[in-house]
Amino acid sequence: MISSIRIEGYRGFEHFEMSGLGRVNLLVGTNNSGKTSVLEAIYLLSSMGDPISLWQFAVAPRRAVAADIVYSSRPSCEALTH
């Protein structure tokens, strides 16, 4: 289970952090506020460099992203994607 996430330099986020996450979390916001970007970042990190997952996001060029996901039962996971 993911307990926190930190996203830096991905799409519209210079710095974004959520902590205290539970088994079910609700992202709420206006249009174009970054809800989908948070889900994309989690997806990319959880893919652990899977070429197909990375290819899906290579179609629309984006800046480099640095992010951490902290799992409550596993060590933190860091990734740098293009």
SULWO-V573055 format. One record per backbone hydrogen bond with DSSP energy under -1.0 kcal/mol. NH is the residue of the N-H (numbers start at 1). CO is the residue of the C=O. Records with the same first field share a line. If there is no record, write none. Layout:
NH = CO / CO
This chain:
3 = 70
4 = 70
5 = 18
6 = 68
7 = 16
8 = 66
13 = 10
16 = 7
18 = 5
21 = 3
33 = 30
38 = 34
39 = 35
40 = 36
41 = 37
42 = 38
43 = 39
44 = 40
45 = 41
46 = 42
47 = 43
48 = 45
50 = 47
54 = 50
55 = 51
56 = 52
65 = 81
66 = 8
67 = 79
68 = 6
69 = 77
70 = 4
72 = 1
77 = 69
79 = 67
81 = 65
